[in-house]
Every structure is written in C-alpha cells, then in structure tokens.
Amino acid sequence: MDKIQELINTLSEDDKREFRIFINRQKSKKERKDLDLFELINLQTNPKEIQKKLYKNPNKVAYHTLRKRLLKHLTDFILLKQLDEDTTSKSSILGLISLSSYLFKKLSPEMAWRFLLKAEKLATENEQFEELNNIYQLQIEYADTDSAPSIDSIYKKWKTNKILVLEGEKTNIAYSYIKKELNEIKIKGEQKNLEIVINNILKEHQLENVAFKRLETLYKVLDLTRQVMFSRKDFYSFEPYIIKNYKELIANKAFSKRNHYYKIRILYMIAHVLYRNMKFKESILYLEFMHRGMLEYNRFYYQQFLPKYIQLKSANQTFIGNNPSAINLLNNISEKELKKMPVFEQLNIQVNLCVYYFNESRYKEANQVIQQIEHSINWIEKKMGKEWLLKMNLIELIIQYEIGNIDIVLNRIRSFERNFSSLIEHPIYKRAFVFIELIKTFINSPEIIKTDEFKKEVSDKITSSTPYEQEDLQAIAFYSWIKSKVIKQDYYSVLLDVANNSNRYPALLQNT
C-alpha cells in the first residue's frame, strides 16, 4: 500500500475534516495541489490517474515534491493531534524540557529553572520516570547557575528516581515475556491455567516483585489474558481472575485521574465477561460503575467508551426480557455520534440492531439493517475477523429462512460451507456446521420436525458437554432458534428461557 495512503487511512472522518482546515491555515495560495493530492489519495485513486488529474503534462519531479509536502503536512497534523490528546502530560513535559534547555543556552537561567521545575512537578504527578531522569540530568548540568537548587538535593531525587526507572524497564521485560507466552498459547489453542503461567514467568525472571507495580502493565496483561481466554471461549475462568485484580486495585487505591482510562476499561472487561457468563444483572451493575467513570473528569473518555457501553447495555437488556429497550438504545444513537465511532463499532451496532429486530419477529426490518452492510466479504473479514463474518452469515441465513426465501438460504449455505471449510474441524466452530446441517434438514424434509426420531437427533446434537455456567451465550442464541422450531414456540421466549435456565440442555426439548 502507498505509504501516504496508509497514513491517511489511520485518520477518522472527523480527523480528515480537521486536516483540510489545518492544511488551509496559511491562506497564501488559492489553489492547493497538496490538498488535491490528499483528496485523490483518500479516494484511493490509481497513482497514474492522480498525475493525470494534477498535471496537464506528466511531471514526476513535481509530483514527488508534492508528495513530500503533503507527507510533511500530515506528520505535522498528526503530531499536533497527539499533543492535544495526550492524557499523560508527556508531550507537555517534553515541551517544557526543550524550552528550559533553550533558555539555559540563551543565558536566561532564572526563567529556565522556572520551566524546568514545572516540568519536574508535572512528571512526578504523572509518574513519567524516564522524563524525570532527563529533567534531573539537565538540572545537574546547570546546577551551578542562578536560581538552581543545591546539587545534593538534585542528586538524591535522581538516585531515588533511578530505581523507579529500573523498575519500569524490568516491568517492560516482564510484559514482553508474558505477551510472548500468551500469544503462543493462543495460537496453539492450549488449555493452561493462565494465572499460573504468568506467575511462573515472573519468578523465572525474578520480576514478581516489580511486574505489577504499574497499572498500565497490569492492564496490558489483563487485556492479553482476556484475548487468549476469549479465543478459546473460556469466559468462566476469566471472570474471577479480573474481578480479583480489580478489587485489589480498589483496596490499594490504585486509580487516579492520570490512569482513569484503565479503570473504565477494566470495568468494561468485567461487565462484558459477566454478560458472556449470563450474569446479566451483575453485568448491568458494573456497567453503571463504568458509566459513572465515563462522566468523571469532564467526561474526557465519554465519547471513546460510548459505543461499547451502549452495545453492552442493550445486549443485557435483551436477555433480561427488555428487547424493545435494546432496540431503542441503538436507534437513539444520533447520526453525528455514529459517524464519530470507529467503523468496526458501526458494524457491530448494525448487526446487533438486526438481531434485536429478529428477536421481535420483525424480519423485514432485520433484513433491511443487515443489507445495509455493503462491504465485500474480503473487506469484512480483514476488518472484523473470520469469526465475526461467520456469525454475520449465520444471522443473515436464518433471517432469509424466516422471510421464506428458501432459494437464498440454500445459496447462502453453499457459500458458508465453501468460505468456512477450513474451520469445520476446529472444536470452537464445529457446532456452527451442525447448525447448518439441521437447517438443511428443515428445508429438505419439513415433515421430519414432527417425528420423535428428529427431536432426539436435535437433542443429541445440541446438548453440550460444557457445564451450564461455561456455555457460550452466542451458541445458545443459535440453538434456541432450533429449539423454537422443534417445539413450535416463539423464538425470543425460548431464548430467554434457555439463557436463564440453569438446567438448560436437559430441558431443551421439553414441551414437545
């Protein structure tokens, strides 16, 4: 991919609008070819076509000069955005250090010390230990100038801070080893106690006393552990692990303004795993804690977490029997708010809304929503992952079945079996293919549904060896639809009964 195009692709639509204003900040030119180039690359125009549109006669030298100018504008804009969005004050600290250094060289030590001490205070408050080390080095260098503190006091602070810098380096090493090990477990699909794995790594490298002294590192480890456990559908084991860590953080008063992001993120992780473990009321409770956090510090993180909060709240609402509320929550997201959200969140909202319409037997509306996803299969798989695409295909398939488009259903089944053939033996996805086989049976032999033999076959196939509390909620949704067909009851009522029934599978074919 073109390097400039890759850079432009990192910008949201709002960022692109801001960039157009930024590039026009100097009104010296009426025509801006650099902005024209930006628009053409943004439209993913072919490089040869770009040159034809920019110049009457091909001019490679002028074109590459123009590319360099656009690249400089883009990097300047992104750097300024990073400075503006920096919640750690690191950029402000670096700016103050740079300003102090400049003033020392210009023989203005009194003013230089004023800014340098301000940088020290800011770095201390935000635990920017590496920046503090640079600050103390500069203070030592200019300890003989006017307004300088005593060199003994500077040295003591440098020595204390150096221990913290070393701890930070060891923490990064510990995290790298943990990341490597957890990624290998995820790839191999191994069933290991991740807490024991993490503790063994820390002991092996003599890092157990420093690894989790910093919340940022603990959060990264929790996030990695979550990814591994979710990849093998092990929501049950992750729940006590993350709640235990969160309660320890609360007891140690580890949260503050500077690490507030991690508090909200961890609360979301807890609410989400509780939802996946079908503890809907507990999930709603932690969501409220999360929402309070989103409102703190002038709602600094509110917009960032809004998509996840609304989607998880609506998901919980549908499983406590309040499906209309779930629909309203998603429909009430304004067009302006939706456009600010990342593309993957917009797609999740579309599919979730489709599912909630389906729950209400509003199949045509569900179909309309899912048909609005106009991206190609390859684009969706690249952006959202193969599992997401698989689930979307299954949802679309059963919508078409309910509408009565059997030819479309059969066509979708053939596409499904072709596109996901590589997953057929994977233990996590194997039941998706069993689900497909049952739908084919419905279509090819409608009368068979009434027979006891078929009811037994369905019961055998959808009865899981997984304990109740560890079952995958999304699998339950698909198999509740199968049950609703067999017992001829409303799907949403069956879904609520199955999802909230601790004796879920043995009772699956009651009332038949």
C-alpha positions in Angstrom: 0.0 0.0 0.0 1.1 3.6 -0.7 2.7 5.0 2.5 0.8 8.2 2.3 -2.5 6.3 1.7 -1.7 4.1 4.7 -1.2 7.2 6.8 -4.5 8.8 5.6 -6.3 5.5 6.3 -5.4 5.9 10.0 -7.5 9.1 10.2 -11.2 9.1 11.1 -13.6 11.2 9.0 -13.5 13.9 11.7 -9.7 13.9 11.6 -9.8 14.3 7.8 -12.1 17.3 8.1 -9.7 18.8 10.7 -6.8 18.1 8.4 -8.4 20.0 5.5 -8.8 23.1 7.8 -5.2 22.6 9.0 -3.7 22.4 5.5 -5.5 25.7 4.6 -4.2 27.5 7.7 -1.9 29.6 5.5 -4.0 31.5 3.1 -1.1 32.3 0.8 -2.4 30.0 -2.0 -5.8 30.0 -3.7 -5.1 26.6 -5.3 -3.6 23.9 -3.2 -2.4 20.9 -5.2 -1.3 19.3 -1.9 -4.9 19.3 -0.8 -6.0 18.0 -4.2 -3.5 15.2 -3.8 -4.8 14.4 -0.4 -8.4 14.1 -1.7 -7.3 11.9 -4.6 -5.3 9.5 -2.4 -8.2 9.5 0.1 -10.4 8.2 -2.8 -7.8 5.5 -3.4 -7.2 6.8 -7.0 -4.6 5.0 -9.1 -1.2 6.8 -8.9 -1.1 7.2 -12.7 -4.6 8.7 -12.7 -3.6 11.0 -9.9 -0.8 12.5 -12.0 -3.1 13.0 -15.0 -5.6 14.8 -12.8 -3.0 17.0 -11.2 -0.9 18.0 -14.2 -1.8 18.6 -17.8 1.6 17.1 -18.8 3.1 14.3 -16.7 5.7 15.7 -14.3 7.3 13.1 -12.0 9.6 15.6 -10.3 6.8 18.0 -9.4 4.6 15.0 -8.3 7.2 13.6 -5.9 7.9 17.1 -4.5 4.2 17.5 -3.9 4.0 14.1 -2.1 6.8 15.2 0.2 4.9 18.4 1.0 1.7 16.5 1.7 3.6 14.0 3.9 5.1 16.8 6.0 1.6 18.4 6.5 0.2 15.0 7.5 3.0 14.3 10.0 2.8 17.8 11.5 -1.0 17.4 11.8 -0.8 14.0 13.5 1.9 15.2 15.9 -0.2 18.2 16.9 -3.2 15.8 17.4 -1.1 13.6 19.6 0.0 16.5 21.7 -3.6 17.7 22.0 -4.9 14.2 23.0 -2.1 13.3 25.3 -3.6 12.4 28.7 -0.3 11.6 30.4 1.1 15.1 30.0 4.2 13.5 28.5 4.2 15.9 25.5 3.8 19.0 27.8 6.8 17.7 29.9 9.0 17.2 26.8 8.0 20.7 25.6 9.0 22.3 29.0 12.3 20.4 29.0 13.0 21.6 25.5 12.1 25.2 26.4 14.3 25.1 29.5 17.2 23.8 27.5 16.8 26.6 25.0 16.7 29.3 27.8 19.8 27.9 29.5 21.7 28.2 26.2 20.3 31.7 25.8 21.7 32.6 29.2 18.3 33.1 30.9 18.8 30.6 33.8 16.1 32.1 36.2 13.3 31.6 33.6 14.8 28.2 32.5 14.7 26.9 36.1 11.1 28.1 36.5 10.0 26.0 33.5 12.3 23.1 34.5 10.8 22.8 38.0 7.3 23.0 36.5 8.3 20.0 34.2 9.6 18.1 37.3 6.3 18.7 39.1 4.2 17.6 36.1 6.4 14.5 35.6 6.2 13.5 39.2 2.4 13.8 39.3 2.1 11.7 36.2 4.8 9.1 37.1 6.8 9.9 34.0 10.0 8.5 35.5 12.1 8.4 32.3 11.3 12.0 31.6 12.1 12.8 35.3 15.5 11.2 34.7 16.1 13.6 31.8 15.0 16.5 33.9 17.4 15.6 36.7 20.2 15.2 34.2 19.6 18.7 32.9 19.3 20.1 36.5 22.7 18.5 37.3 24.2 20.0 34.2 23.1 23.5 35.1 23.4 23.2 39.0 26.0 26.0 39.0 23.6 28.6 37.5 21.5 31.2 39.3 18.2 30.0 40.9 19.4 26.4 41.0 18.6 24.1 43.9 21.5 22.5 45.7 23.2 19.7 43.7 22.9 17.4 46.8 19.1 17.7 46.7 19.0 17.1 42.9 21.3 14.1 43.3 19.1 12.5 46.0 16.0 12.9 43.8 17.9 11.5 40.7 19.0 8.5 42.8 15.5 7.7 44.0 14.0 8.1 40.6 16.7 5.9 39.0 15.3 2.9 41.0 11.9 3.6 39.6 13.3 3.9 36.0 14.9 0.5 36.5 11.7 -1.0 37.8 9.9 0.3 34.7 12.5 -1.3 32.5 12.0 -4.6 34.3 8.3 -4.3 34.1 8.5 -3.9 30.3 10.7 -7.0 30.1 8.2 -9.0 32.2 5.3 -7.8 30.0 7.2 -8.8 26.8 7.8 -12.4 28.1 4.2 -12.7 29.2 3.0 -11.4 25.9 5.2 -14.0 24.0 3.9 -16.9 26.1 0.2 -16.0 26.0 0.3 -15.4 22.2 1.9 -18.9 21.8 -0.9 -20.4 24.0 -3.5 -18.6 21.9 -2.0 -19.8 18.6 -1.7 -23.4 19.7 -5.1 -23.4 21.5 -3.5 -24.9 24.6 -5.6 -25.3 27.8 -3.4 -23.9 30.5 -4.1 -22.0 33.8 -3.0 -18.6 32.6 -2.6 -17.1 36.1 -0.1 -19.9 36.9 1.7 -19.3 33.5 2.1 -15.6 34.3 3.4 -16.2 37.8 5.9 -18.7 36.6 7.3 -16.3 34.0 7.7 -13.6 36.7 9.5 -16.0 39.1 11.8 -17.3 36.3 13.0 -13.8 35.5 12.9 -12.6 39.2 10.3 -10.0 38.3 7.5 -11.0 40.7 8.1 -8.0 43.0 8.0 -5.3 40.3 5.9 -6.5 37.4 2.5 -5.2 38.5 3.6 -2.1 40.4 2.3 -0.1 37.5 -1.4 -0.1 36.5 -0.6 0.3 32.8 1.3 -3.0 32.8 -1.3 -4.9 34.8 -4.0 -3.6 32.4 -1.9 -4.9 29.4 -1.6 -8.3 31.0 -5.3 -8.5 31.8 -6.1 -7.5 28.2 -3.8 -10.2 26.8 -5.2 -12.8 29.2 -8.7 -11.8 28.1 -7.8 -12.2 24.4 -6.4 -15.7 25.0 -9.4 -16.8 27.2 -12.0 -15.4 24.8 -10.3 -17.0 21.8 -11.0 -20.4 23.4 -14.4 -19.3 24.8 -13.1 -19.6 28.4 -15.2 -16.7 29.8 -15.8 -18.7 33.0 -12.1 -18.7 34.1 -11.5 -15.1 33.2 -14.3 -13.7 35.4 -12.8 -14.4 38.9 -9.3 -13.5 37.7 -10.2 -10.0 36.5 -12.6 -9.3 39.4 -10.0 -10.3 41.9 -7.4 -7.9 40.3 -9.9 -5.1 40.2 -10.8 -5.4 43.9 -7.1 -5.4 44.8 -6.6 -2.2 42.8 -9.6 -0.6 44.6 -8.3 -1.7 48.0 -4.8 -0.3 47.2 -6.4 3.0 45.9 -4.5 2.5 42.6 -6.9 4.5 40.5 -6.4 8.3 39.9 -7.0 10.9 37.2 -3.9 10.0 35.3 -4.8 6.3 34.9 -8.6 6.8 34.7 -8.7 5.2 31.3 -7.6 1.9 32.7 -10.2 2.0 35.4 -13.0 2.4 32.8 -11.5 -0.2 30.5 -11.2 -2.8 33.3 -14.8 -2.1 34.4 -15.9 -2.8 30.8 -14.0 -6.0 30.7 -15.7 -7.2 33.9 -19.2 -6.1 32.7 -18.6 -7.9 29.4 -17.3 -11.2 30.8 -20.3 -11.2 33.3 -22.6 -10.8 30.3 -20.9 -13.6 28.4 -21.3 -15.8 31.6 -25.1 -14.9 31.6 -24.9 -12.9 34.8 -26.9 -10.1 33.3 -27.9 -8.2 36.4 -24.3 -8.2 37.7 -23.1 -7.1 34.3 -25.6 -4.1 34.4 -24.2 -3.2 37.9 -20.6 -3.0 36.6 -21.8 -1.1 33.5 -23.2 1.6 35.8 -19.9 1.8 37.6 -18.3 2.2 34.1 -20.8 4.9 33.1 -20.0 6.9 36.3 -16.4 6.7 35.3 -17.2 8.0 31.8 -18.8 11.0 33.4 -15.8 11.9 35.6 -13.1 14.4 34.7 -15.3 16.5 32.4 -16.4 13.4 30.5 -12.9 13.1 29.0 -13.4 9.5 28.0 -17.1 9.6 27.4 -17.2 9.6 23.6 -14.4 7.0 23.4 -16.3 4.4 25.5 -19.9 5.3 24.4 -20.2 2.6 21.7 -19.1 -0.2 23.9 -21.3 1.0 26.8 -24.5 1.3 24.7 -24.0 -2.0 22.9 -23.3 -4.0 26.1 -26.2 -2.2 27.9 -28.6 -3.1 25.1 -27.3 -6.7 25.0 -28.1 -7.1 28.7 -31.5 -5.5 28.2 -32.5 -8.1 25.6 -31.5 -11.0 27.9 -33.5 -9.7 30.9 -36.6 -9.6 28.7 -36.5 -5.9 27.7 -35.8 -6.3 24.0 -37.7 -3.1 22.9 -35.3 -1.1 25.2 -32.3 -2.7 23.4 -33.7 -1.6 20.0 -34.4 2.0 21.3 -30.9 2.3 22.8 -29.3 1.6 19.4 -31.8 3.6 17.4 -31.3 6.6 19.6 -27.6 6.9 18.7 -27.6 10.1 16.6 -26.1 10.1 13.1 -23.5 12.5 14.4 -22.5 10.2 17.2 -22.4 7.2 14.9 -20.1 8.9 12.4 -17.6 9.6 15.2 -17.4 5.9 16.1 -14.8 3.6 14.5 -16.0 1.5 11.5 -15.9 -1.8 13.5 -18.2 -0.3 16.2 -20.6 0.9 13.5 -20.8 -2.6 12.0 -21.3 -4.2 15.4 -24.2 -1.8 16.1 -25.8 -2.7 12.8 -25.6 -6.4 13.4 -26.8 -6.1 17.0 -29.8 -4.0 15.9 -30.6 -6.6 13.3 -30.5 -9.3 16.0 -32.9 -7.3 18.3 -35.4 -6.8 15.4 -35.2 -10.6 14.8 -36.0 -11.2 18.4 -39.2 -9.3 17.9 -40.0 -11.3 14.7 -39.6 -8.1 12.7 -37.7 -10.0 10.0 -38.0 -7.5 7.2 -36.6 -4.7 9.3 -33.8 -7.1 10.4 -33.1 -7.9 6.8 -33.0 -4.2 5.8 -30.4 -3.4 8.5 -28.1 -6.3 7.6 -28.4 -5.5 3.9 -27.1 -2.0 4.6 -23.7 -3.6 5.1 -22.4 -3.1 1.6 -18.8 -4.1 2.1 -17.2 -7.1 0.4 -16.6 -10.4 2.2 -12.9 -9.9 2.0 -13.1 -6.4 3.4 -15.3 -7.5 6.3 -13.0 -10.5 7.1 -10.0 -8.2 7.1 -11.6 -5.5 9.2 -13.7 -7.7 11.6 -12.1 -11.2 11.5 -13.3 -14.6 10.2 -15.4 -15.4 13.3 -17.4 -12.1 13.1 -18.1 -12.8 9.4 -19.2 -16.4 10.2 -21.7 -15.2 12.8 -23.0 -12.5 10.5 -23.5 -15.1 7.7 -25.4 -17.4 10.2 -27.7 -14.4 11.2 -28.4 -13.5 7.6 -29.1 -17.1 6.8 -31.8 -17.6 9.4 -33.4 -14.2 8.6 -33.8 -15.3 5.0 -35.3 -18.6 6.3 -37.9 -16.7 8.4 -38.8 -14.5 5.4 -39.3 -17.6 3.3 -36.5 -17.1 0.8 -35.5 -20.7 0.7 -33.5 -20.5 -2.5 -31.5 -17.7 -1.0 -31.0 -19.8 2.2 -29.6 -22.7 0.2 -27.3 -20.4 -1.8 -26.1 -18.9 1.5 -25.5 -22.4 2.9 -23.3 -23.4 -0.1 -21.3 -20.1 0.3 -21.0 -20.7 4.0 -19.6 -24.3 3.6 -17.2 -23.0 0.9 -15.9 -19.9 2.7 -15.5 -21.6 6.2 -14.5 -25.1 5.2 -11.1 -24.6 6.9 -12.9 -24.2 10.3 -15.0 -27.4 10.1 -12.7 -29.5 12.3 -12.0 -26.6 14.8 -13.7 -27.5 18.1 -14.9 -24.0 18.7 -16.6 -23.7 15.3 -17.7 -27.3 14.8 -21.2 -26.8 16.2 -21.8 -24.0 13.6 -21.7 -26.7 10.9 -24.0 -28.9 12.9 -26.4 -25.9 13.0 -26.1 -25.6 9.2 -26.9 -29.3 8.8 -30.0 -29.0 10.9 -31.3 -26.1 8.8 -30.7 -28.2 5.6 -32.8 -30.9 7.2 -35.6 -28.4 8.0 -35.6 -27.3 4.3 -35.3 -30.8 2.6 -37.7 -32.7 5.0 -40.1 -30.2 6.7 -42.3 -33.0 8.0 -39.4 -34.6 9.8 -39.6 -32.0 12.5 -42.7 -33.6 13.9 -41.0 -37.0 14.5 -39.6 -38.2 17.8 -36.5 -39.5 16.0 -35.7 -36.0 14.7 -36.3 -34.5 18.1 -33.9 -36.9 19.7 -31.3 -36.2 16.9 -31.6 -32.5 17.7 -31.4 -33.1 21.4 -28.2 -35.2 21.0 -26.6 -32.7 18.6 -27.2 -29.6 20.6 -26.7 -31.0 24.1 -23.3 -29.7 25.1 -20.8 -31.4 27.3 -19.8 -27.9 28.5 -21.1 -27.1 32.1 -24.1 -24.7 32.2 -22.1 -21.8 33.6 -19.4 -22.1 30.9 -21.6 -22.3 27.8 -21.1 -19.8 25.0 -24.0 -17.3 25.0 -23.9 -16.8 21.2 -24.1 -20.6 20.6 -27.1 -20.6 22.9 -28.9 -18.0 20.8 -28.5 -20.1 17.6 -29.6 -23.3 19.3 -32.5 -21.6 20.9 -33.8 -20.9 17.4 -33.5 -24.6 16.6 -35.5 -25.5 19.7 -38.2 -22.9 18.9 -38.7 -24.6 15.6 -38.9 -28.1 17.1 -41.3 -27.1 19.9 -43.2 -24.5 17.8 -42.8 -21.6 20.2 -41.8 -18.0 19.8 -38.0 -17.8 19.4 -37.4 -14.9 21.9 -39.4 -16.6 24.7 -37.4 -19.8 24.1 -34.1 -17.7 24.1 -35.0 -16.1 27.5 -35.9 -19.5 29.0 -32.7 -21.2 27.8 -30.4 -18.3 28.6 -31.8 -18.0 32.1 -32.3 -21.7 32.9 -29.5 -23.4 34.9 -30.8 -26.8 33.7 -30.5 -25.6 30.2 -29.7 -28.5 28.0 -31.5 -31.5 29.7 -34.7 -29.4 29.4 -34.0 -28.3 25.8 -36.8 -30.4 24.2 -39.4 -30.2 26.9 -43.0 -29.3 25.8 -42.5 -31.1 22.5 
